[in-house]
């Protein structure tokens, strides 16, 4: 079936990125398979992360179908677009339906995008990963693609106003080598292996990030352990 909506949406996103003069540093896209199913698993620090994580598949000429909360599909603007782009709605009270939908897509050769933390991390550090991504990869017999995003929180994230000014924000993205489920490996073990790899990629992205806070009022997007004023992980989890 022809993709009538997804490519124009990607084009519109690129136009927005150009208007905002975002500066991209993206490495590891060669790890995205050119064919066949895969589960793309990314950290989650901003509302636009699905857009940026999806960009990693463009060099391979692939499209990513993201699993997103069902309320997004009910919105009068985003809903029709999400359905037309074949993203997968997740009703957390009946998650098994979305899980089966994702498995069918993986087995038909699609790349499914997930955020194993389930919600945005307000501390900008990794939260505990849920096992769904690993279970899908194991059951569908496909690899996991670890992805780390950094800088996306500066555009729009939980607890802060969106900033779509022409601020030349850098966006750093790292894609790791695919992780293949090992024979006899538990979903919990594979999930821990995935989280460790995303953590390594996140730290690499943070080291490569080319700017630092402009002053004391510009430290909110830096994690506490790196000297910023983002909520500490325990405090963020209690909000």
TAJOMO-V193195 format. One record per residue. N is the residue number from 1. RES is the residue in one letter. SS is DSSP state (2 for helix, 1 for strand, 0 for the rest). Layout:
N&RES&SS + N&RES&SS
//
This chain:
1&X&0 + 2&X&0 + 3&X&0 + 4&X&0 + 5&X&0 + 6&X&2 + 7&X&2 + 8&X&2 + 9&X&2 + 10&X&2 + 11&X&2 + 12&X&2 + 13&X&2 + 14&X&2 + 15&X&2 + 16&X&2 + 17&X&2 + 18&X&2 + 19&X&2 + 20&X&2 + 21&X&0 + 22&X&0 + 23&X&1 + 24&X&1 + 25&X&1 + 26&X&1 + 27&X&1 + 28&X&0 + 29&X&2 + 30&X&2 + 31&X&2 + 32&X&0 + 33&X&0 + 34&X&0 + 35&X&0 + 36&X&0 + 37&X&0 + 38&X&1 + 39&X&1 + 40&X&1 + 41&X&1 + 42&X&1 + 43&X&0 + 44&X&0 + 45&X&0 + 46&X&0 + 47&X&0 + 48&X&0 + 49&X&2 + 50&X&2 + 51&X&2 + 52&X&2 + 53&X&2 + 54&X&2 + 55&X&2 + 56&X&0 + 57&X&0 + 58&X&0 + 59&X&0 + 60&X&0 + 61&X&0 + 62&X&0 + 63&X&0 + 64&X&1 + 65&X&1 + 66&X&1 + 67&X&1 + 68&X&1 + 69&X&1 + 70&X&2 + 71&X&2 + 72&X&2 + 73&X&2 + 74&X&2 + 75&X&0 + 76&X&0 + 77&X&0 + 78&X&2 + 79&X&2 + 80&X&2 + 81&X&2 + 82&X&2 + 83&X&2 + 84&X&2 + 85&X&0 + 86&X&0 + 87&X&0 + 88&X&1 + 89&X&1 + 90&X&1 + 91&X&0 + 92&X&2 + 93&X&2 + 94&X&2 + 95&X&2 + 96&X&2 + 97&X&2 + 98&X&2 + 99&X&2 + 100&X&2 + 101&X&2 + 102&X&2 + 103&X&2 + 104&X&2 + 105&X&2 + 106&X&2 + 107&X&2 + 108&X&0 + 109&X&0 + 110&X&0 + 111&X&1 + 112&X&1 + 113&X&1 + 114&X&1 + 115&X&0 + 116&X&0 + 117&X&0 + 118&X&0 + 119&X&0 + 120&X&0 + 121&X&0 + 122&X&0 + 123&X&0 + 124&X&0 + 125&X&0 + 126&X&0 + 127&X&0 + 128&X&0 + 129&X&0 + 130&X&0 + 131&X&0 + 132&X&2 + 133&X&2 + 134&X&2 + 135&X&2 + 136&X&2 + 137&X&2 + 138&X&2 + 139&X&2 + 140&X&2 + 141&X&0 + 142&X&0 + 143&X&1 + 144&X&1 + 145&X&1 + 146&X&1 + 147&X&1 + 148&X&1 + 149&X&1 + 150&X&1 + 151&X&0 + 152&X&2 + 153&X&2 + 154&X&2 + 155&X&0 + 156&X&0 + 157&X&0 + 158&X&0 + 159&X&0 + 160&X&0 + 161&X&0 + 162&X&0 + 163&X&0 + 164&X&0 + 165&X&0 + 166&X&0 + 167&X&0 + 168&X&0 + 169&X&0 + 170&X&1 + 171&X&1 + 172&X&1 + 173&X&1 + 174&X&1 + 175&X&1 + 176&X&0 + 177&X&0 + 178&X&0 + 179&X&1 + 180&X&0 + 181&X&0 + 182&X&0 + 183&X&0 + 184&X&0 + 185&X&0 + 186&X&0 + 187&X&2 + 188&X&2 + 189&X&2 + 190&X&2 + 191&X&2 + 192&X&2 + 193&X&2 + 194&X&2 + 195&X&2 + 196&X&2 + 197&X&2 + 198&X&2 + 199&X&2 + 200&X&2 + 201&X&2 + 202&X&2 + 203&X&2 + 204&X&2 + 205&X&2 + 206&X&2 + 207&X&2 + 208&X&2 + 209&X&0 + 210&X&0 + 211&X&0 + 212&X&0 + 213&X&0 + 214&X&0 + 215&X&0 + 216&X&2 + 217&X&2 + 218&X&2 + 219&X&0 + 220&X&0 + 221&X&0 + 222&X&0 + 223&X&0 + 224&X&2 + 225&X&2 + 226&X&2 + 227&X&0 + 228&X&0 + 229&X&0 + 230&X&0 + 231&X&0 + 232&X&0 + 233&X&2 + 234&X&2 + 235&X&2 + 236&X&2 + 237&X&2 + 238&X&2 + 239&X&0
//
